[in-house]
Amino acid sequence: MKNYYYYFLFRLYWVFRDFSKEGHKMALFSTSLASTFFLYFTIDIIMGLVYFFKASASIDLGENYAFWILSFMFILWVINYYLFVKPRVFLRQNFKKDKTGGILIIVFLSSLGFLMIIGGNKNREKISKQREIERIEKLSNYE
């Protein structure tokens, strides 16, 4: 699994080097940011699917949810940068820039987006059903 992630980092790095014409250090930084967003959304999709199929209540981050999300993303970025991007192991692998790998990455990212949309709609339906049940229970308690 680590090799797939290294290949993803390799492709991201060369996108920033070739198309954006960034230098080596800036391309490494951009690669770490883009891969962190990818990791965050992957974790978010997995949590959404777990919530939909197993859990009955979502994680309540309170009113200051933006702080917690940004803190989690910063910690994720630090781990990603210092363990995977900064050592540049993905550049020392014998990867090639081929069209098949790029297409597979695009298909994978598209399927993640598709799963996120479907999961969001299903979770919204589940939440509305739970709220409807709670509303009916409150009305029956008043009678």
LINURNOR-V883330 format. One record per backbone hydrogen bond with DSSP energy under -0.5 kcal/mol. NH is the residue of the N-H (numbers start at 1). CO is the residue of the C=O. E is the energy in kcal/mol with one decimal. If there is no record, write none. Layout:
nh = (NH:NH)
co = (CO:CO)
e = (E:E)
//
This chain:
nh = (5:6:7:8:9:10:11:12:13:14:15:16:17:18:19:20:22:27:28:29:30:31:32:33:34:35:36:37:38:39:40:41:42:43:44:45:46:47:48:49:50:51:52:53:54:55:61:65:68:69:70:71:72:73:74:75:76:77:78:79:80:81:82:83:84:85:86:88:90:91:92:92:93:95:98:102:103:104:105:106:107:108:109:110:111:112:113:114:115:116:117:118:119:120:121:122:123:124:125:126:127:128:129:130:131:132:133:134:135:136:137:138:139:140:141:142:143)
co = (1:2:3:4:5:6:7:8:9:10:11:12:13:14:15:15:16:23:24:25:26:27:28:29:30:31:32:33:34:35:36:37:38:39:40:41:42:43:44:45:46:47:48:49:50:50:59:62:64:65:66:67:68:69:70:71:72:73:74:75:76:77:78:79:80:80:81:85:84:88:88:89:89:93:96:98:99:100:101:102:103:104:105:106:107:108:109:110:111:112:113:114:115:116:117:118:119:120:121:122:123:124:125:126:127:128:129:130:131:132:133:134:135:136:137:138:139)
e = (-1.8:-2.6:-2.4:-2.3:-2.6:-2.7:-2.6:-2.4:-2.9:-2.1:-1.7:-2.2:-2.1:-2.8:-1.8:-1.3:-2.0:-2.5:-2.1:-2.2:-2.8:-2.4:-2.3:-2.2:-2.7:-2.5:-1.7:-2.2:-2.1:-2.6:-2.8:-2.6:-2.1:-2.6:-2.7:-2.3:-2.4:-2.7:-2.2:-2.3:-2.5:-2.7:-2.3:-2.4:-2.8:-1.4:-0.8:-0.5:-1.2:-2.4:-2.6:-2.4:-2.3:-2.5:-2.3:-2.4:-2.6:-2.5:-2.5:-2.3:-2.6:-3.3:-2.5:-2.0:-1.9:-1.8:-3.6:-1.3:-0.5:-0.8:-0.8:-0.8:-0.8:-0.9:-1.2:-1.5:-2.6:-2.4:-2.1:-2.2:-2.6:-2.5:-2.7:-2.4:-2.5:-2.1:-2.2:-2.5:-2.7:-2.3:-2.1:-2.5:-3.0:-2.3:-2.1:-2.6:-2.6:-2.1:-2.0:-2.3:-2.7:-2.3:-2.1:-2.2:-2.5:-2.1:-2.2:-2.3:-2.5:-2.3:-2.3:-2.3:-2.2:-2.2:-1.6:-1.4:-0.9)
//
